């Protein structure tokens, strides 16, 4: 068994349930996950020089999570560590157990595969310093492979693991923040707020936070955990999912709609007019709030953000720092800037991963919504909604993403060859200008087509990805045609 195949950047992802449609074999069994959990404990023991650890474990709602968590927790206990079963929880809440003075966990493990289909599952790891990086994950998997133990699923392993309802404590922390910042015990009174939890782990938010603070949550969608995700993909970027929320907000004449992904590390909102605020618009909204609190802050985003967003951030007194795709990349870059004395209070990816300096640079969808609700409680008294705050942000007229499979075995080297040749090709194009600085792939401003494109390698798949935006009708097609003429020189691409 090659456990390194389970690495997905700074997470672990695998197939936890046999799916008859794609015929792929299960590679993340409870036994395998338990071995990985044990390897994390070994890694952490060495890192913090402590023999007996306290490790919390949580899971999202997917159907394989309970067995993986319970067996992993029991195995950790058999290794003489204290394992705490937090049951269904959000990914950010598991990190918060390492900061909570009462629990004082040395590390945390979240069993989740984010918005992926129900047959998938995965693991995310935390120490008191935050989430792990790619090199850490590789080391843990190497330890697990070296020390792999079979037949560890025995009855005595599943006994006497202490359960902790940490999501309630976490909810109280968030609710207390809203009360403190608004100076109001019931700051959401008179507001109708619809939450779509997508049958994931986010059902706690309206019940534990919104309703106690006065909000009317009747009509909220899919709050009950269901590991088959029968209604829609729990993903704030998913068009079908967001459409459900839009329709419900308009039907209920709600003041606001909120949507979470499966493990609540991402979120987006819908305003009272049914307008979706996600991706670039969400970045603009939270940037507006942060820059009011921290003028001149660097706003770190991923590489595919729009020209309109850069203009909006700069007009609101911020410095836009466009970096690489990947939420961990964006977060680490913001931390690096702060160490250099370049104050950065916000790191956010277009996918909705949002991390704030004030909150340990933890990508937390619930904390993002708390920040928005505090602002919403202020502007509601002025009969404004979130769209009013970003009325000066301009969306591109057209946008598209193209994903092209690389057929070569060494796809990374081949992709880099394409990028290098593109850089040379740009030099002989009169109306194409390479954008600098740029930290991922090649970004090009295009006069013909009145837009830009970014050609990059996929983070995890053997693919070239092209993002195109244009402010001209049919402009994305004009830009795409020229890119494709260039790419037809490469026989190792599946065009």
N, C-alpha and C positions, 0 to 999 in steps of 0.2 A: 504494500500500500504506500503510495506516494502522497503523504499528507500535505506537502507543499502545494499540491494542486488546489487545495482548499483556500489558499490565500487570495484575497481580493483587496489589494492595496493594504490599508491599515485595518481591515476587517477579515473575518473568515466567512465564507459562503459555501454552501453545498446543497446537495439533493438529499432531503431527509425522508422523503416518501416516494414510493414507486409511482410514476405517472405513466399510464398505459399509452398516452398520446405520443410523447417524445422518446419513450423506451430507454431513457437514460437510467443507469444504475444508481442506487442509493450509495452515497459516499460520506454522508454525515449521520452516522447512527448514534444512538445514545452512548454506546461504548466508546466510539471514536471521540465524541464530544467530551466525555468524562476524562479520557486520556489527555485531551488538550487542556481541560480545566486543571488537571494535575500538573501539566507542564507549565501552565501559567503560574501556579503556586511555586514551583521550583524556580522559575524565572524571577518571581517577586522576592522569594527568600534571599536570593543572591543579590538582588538590587538594593534591598533595604536592610540586609543583614539581620534578619529576624527569623527564628525557627518556626514559631506557631503563629499563623496568620488568621485574621478575620476577613473572610471574603463573602460579599453579598452576591446573590444571583437573582436576576429578574428575567421576565420573558414577555414577549408580546402575545397576541391571542392565537397565533397559528397552532394547528392541531398537534404538531410534533413537539411543541415547546415544553409541555409539562413533563414528559418522560425525560427529555434531554436535561432539563433543569434538575429534576429530582435525583437522577442518577449521578449527575455531575456533582451536586451538593453532597450526596451521600459518599461519593468517592473522596471528595476533599476531606470529609469528616473522618473517613477511614485512614487518611494520611495524617491525622492528628491536627487538622486545622479546624477552626470554627467556621462553619458555613451557615449563612442565613438565607432562607428562602423568602424572597420578597414577592413571590407569585407574579401576577400580571402587573407590570409596571412600565414606566417610560424609560427609554435609554438614559436621558439626562438625570432622572431621579436616582438611577443606580450609581452614577458618578457622585451625586450629592451625598450618598451614604458614606463616602470617604471624607467628606467635609463636616458631616454631622458629628458634634461632640459626643452625643450619647452612643451612637453606633461605632464611630471611629474605625470604620473599615479600612483595612490596608489596601484592599483592591476590590473591584467589582466586575462581574461578568453579566452581560446582557445577551439573552438568547433571542436573536431577531435576524430577519433577512430584509428589513425595511419593507418596501412596497412590492417585493418580488412575489410570484405566485405562491399559493399555500403549500405546495410540495417542497419548496425551498426553505432552508433555515440557515442560521449563521450565529456568529458570536462576536461581540465587541468587548474590549477589555479596558479597564480603567485602573489607574493608581491615584494616589493623592495629587499627583502632578498633572493629571489629565489622561486623555486617551493615548494609546500606544501608536508608534509609527510603523512603517513597513518593515524596517530592520528588526524591530522587537517581535513582530508577528512571525517573521521568518525564523527567528531564534526559538520561539515557543514551539513552532511546528517541528523543528529539528529535535528539540528535547522530547516532544511527544513521540516522534517516530523512533527515537533511540530507546526510550523507556516503555514502549507500548505494552500494555498488559491486556490480555484477552480474558474473557469470562469473568469480568468484574461486576456483572449485573446479577447480584444475589440478593436474597430477601433481606439479609442483615444490613445491606448497604442502604436500603431505603427507609431506615428507621431513625427516629430521634433527631431529625433535622429541624431546627427551630424556624418557625415562620414569623415574619415581621411584615405588618401592613404599612410599609414605608410610604406608599403613594399618598396616604392620608396626611402624614407628617409633611411631605413635600407640598401637597396642596395647601396646607395651612400656611407654609412659608410664602407661597405665591400670593395667597389671599391677603395675608398681613402686609405684604409690600403694596398692594393696590390701596388698601385702607390708609396706610401710612403716607403714601405719595399724594393721594387725593384729599387727605384729612377729612374723610367721610366714612362712616361705618357701613353705609349702604350706597356706595357710589354708582351702582348700576340700576338703581330703582327707576322704574318707568321705561326701561329699555327691553326691547324684544331681541334676543340674540339666538340665532340658530347655529348649532354645532353639528358638523358631519364628522363622526369619528371613524367612518368606514369599517365598522366592526373590528377595529384594532384596539389599541390600549388607551385611546384618548377619551373614553367615555367618562373618566373621572373629572374632567375639566368642567363641564357644565354643572354636574351634580355637586362637586366638592367646592367649586370656586364661584362660578357665575350665579347660581341660584342663592347661595347664602349671602351674596353681596347685593341681592335685590333684583337680579335679572329674571325676566320671564323666558324660560328655555323650552316652553312647549312647542312641539313641532320639530325638535332636533332629530337628526337622522343617524340611524345605525350606531347607537351608543353601546349596544350589547356586544360583548366580545364574541366573535364567531370566526374560528380559524380557517374557514373555507372562503371567507370574504365574498359572500354570495351576491352582494348588491353592486359593488364596483371596486376597482383597484383603489386601495387606500393611498392616494398619492395626490398632493396639491397641484401637480403639473398635469394630471390626467384630465383630458377634456370632458369625458363622460362624467367623472366624479364631480368636477366643478359645476357642470351643467345641472346636476341634481341639486346642488346647493343654491345656485342662482335661482332656479325655479321655486324652491322652497322659500327663499328670502322674499321673493316677489309675492308669492301666494299668501304668506303669513304677514305681509307688510312689515317685515322685521327691520330693525335699525342696522343690523350687522349680521353677517354670516362668517363662520370660522370653519376651516377644514384642516385636519391633521393627517399626517401619514401614519403608518401602522404603529411605529414606536415613539411617535411624538417628538422627534428631533427636527421635524419640518412642519411648516404651517403656511397658510395663505388666508386671505379674507375676501369677502364680497360685500360691497357697500349696499346701502338701502335701495339704490337704483338698479341693483343686479350687476353692477360692473365688477369684474374680477380684478383683484389686485394681487398678482403673483409675479414671479420672475423679475424683470427689470422694474416694473411698477412697484413691487414690494420693496426692492432695494431702494428705490427713490423715496418711498414713504418712511421707512425706518431711518434712512439717512437724514431726512428732513428733521426728524425728532432728535436724533443724536447730535446733529450739527447745531441745533438750538441749545443743547446742553453743553456741547464741547466744540466751539468754533475752531476752524482750521484743522480739524481731525483728518487723518488719512482714512479713507474708506477703501478697504481692500475687497476686491471682487474677483471672480473667476474671469477667464479670458474671453468669454463670448458675450459680454455685456455690450449694450448699444451705445452709439455715439450720442444719442439723446440723453442717456443716463449720465455720461461724463459731463456734458454741458450742464445738466441739472445740478449735479453735485457741486461743480465749481461755482455756479451762480448762487448756491446756498452757502458758500464759504468753506467748502471742503476741498480736499485733495484726492482725486480719484487715482487709485493704484490698482491697475488691472493686472492680475497675476494668473497662475495656472488653474486649470480645472481640478476639482477634488477638494472637498470641504476641509480636509486636514492640511492640504497645501495652503489654502487661503488663511486658515487659522494660524498656522506656523509662520506665515509671512507677516501677519499683523503683530505677532509676538516678537518677531525679529526686528521689525520697525521700531517697536517700543523700546527695545534694548538699545537701539541706535539713537534714542532720543527723539524719534519722529512719532509723535503721539498718534496712536490709532485706537479708536474706541469701537470700531465695527469691522468684522470680517464676515462676508456673506456671499454665498454662491447663488446663481440663478435658480438652482433646484429648490431653494428655500432653506438650506442650511444657514442659520444665522447665529453668530457667536459675538458676544459683547464682552468688552474688557471688564465691565462692572460685575460680570457673572462668570468669572474664571475662564473666559473665552471658551465656554461650553456651548456647542450648537444645540439649542434648546427651543423647540417650537412653542412650548407652553410659555417660556419666559419671554419670547418675542411677542406673543399675544398679550401678555401682561403689560409690556411696555406700550403696546398699541392701545390697550383698554384704558390705561392711565391718561393717554392723550385724548382718546375718544370721549372720555367723561368730561373733559374740558371743552372740546369743540362742540359737543352735543348741545350745550347750553347756548351756543351761538347759532344753532340750527345749521351746522356744517357737517359734512361727512368726510371720509378719508380722501375721496377723489378731489375735494376742494384743496386739500393740502398739496396735492401733486398736479394741480391743473397746468402748471408750467412745464411739466415733463411731456415730451413729445414722443409717442411711439413711432417706430418706422412704419411706412406704408405697407411694406411687404417683408416677409422673412421666411427662410426655409433652412432645413438641415438635411444634408445628403451624407449617407454613410456608404462607403465603398470597401468591399472586402479585399484584403491583401492575400494573394494566393501563395506567395513565397513562404517557405518554412520559417526563415529568419525574418519575420514580418517587421520587427522593429528596425532592423538595419535597412531593409528595403524602404520602409516609410521615411526614414531619415534621408535616404538618397533622393526620394521624390521631393522632400522639403528643400534640400540643398539645390536641386535643379530648378525648383520654382523660384528660389531667391535669385538665381542667375537670369532666369527668364524675365523677372520683373524689371531688371535693369535695362532691358531693351524695349519695354513697353512705355510709350509716351504718356499714357493716361492712368497708369497704375503706380501707386506710391507705397512702398513698404512702411508700415507704422512702427515707430520706435518710441520708447522702449517696448519690447514685447517679450514675454517669458515662455510662450508655448506656441509651437508651430510658426506659421507666417501669417500675419494680418496685413491686409492690403486695402488701401482706399482706392476706389474706382470712380473715375470721372464719368465714363460711359456706364450708365446704370445708376448713377447718383447713389452710391452705397459703398459697402465694404464686404470683404469676406475673410474668414479665418480658416486656414487649412492646417489641421493638426492630426496627431495620432490619437486614437481612442485610448483612454486610460488603461483598459483591461482587455479589449478585444482586438483581433488582428484586422483592424479597419482604419481607413483614413476617414476623418470626419470633416465636412465642410459646412460652416455656418455662413449664411449670406443674409444681408439686410439691404433694403433699398428704399429710397423716398420717391421713387418714380414708378408709375404703373408699368408692369412687366419688366421692371429693372432687375429683379432677382434672376429671371430667365436669361436676360442679356449677359449678366455676369457669369451665370452657370455655363452658358454655351462656350464662353471663352476659356473657362477653367477646363472644361471637358476636352476641348481641342488640344490643350496642353497635355492633359492626362492620358490621351490616347497613345502617346509615345511609350507608355509603360505597360508592357505585356503581363506584368505580375499583378495587375489590378483587374478585378472582375467588374468590368464596365457594362 
